[in-house]
Amino acid sequence: QVQLVESGGGLVQAGGSLRLSCAASGRTFNNYVMGWFRQAPGKEREFVAAIRWNDGSTWYADSMKGRFTISRDNAKITVSLQMNTLNPEDTAVYYCAARNRPWRSTIASEYDYWGQGTQVTVSS
């Protein structure tokens, strides 16, 4: 069974940075796509970024390009999200997700496994 455990959330001032990590276990992830989504109160879950495990290809939501960077560590089997220049609109619960197909997707329902989420709060 795939397990995803996020860490690294917290409270940060506007303009600051945070690094989220997702520890993955239970499978070999070579043919997976790993993604980050976020959900703010009263809003739908929103795609943030994703990475294809086997070749490291990445893609981002337009509003995150240039501020967020997704990466993976093959040895530690973790996926990280470096978030810079944060603003209050980035406040949300951030979720790690895994898709059991090697094709890109920005749609939450196309991901098969989810972590429990980690809260990110950006103060103004």
Buried (B, 14 or more C-beta within 10 A) or exposed (E): EBEBBBBBBEEBEEEBEBBBBBBBEEBEBEBBBBBBBBBBEEEEBBBBBBBBBEEEEBBBBEEBEEBBBBBBEEEEBBBBBBBEEBEEEBBBBBBBBBBBEBEBBBEBEBBEBBBEBBEBBBEE
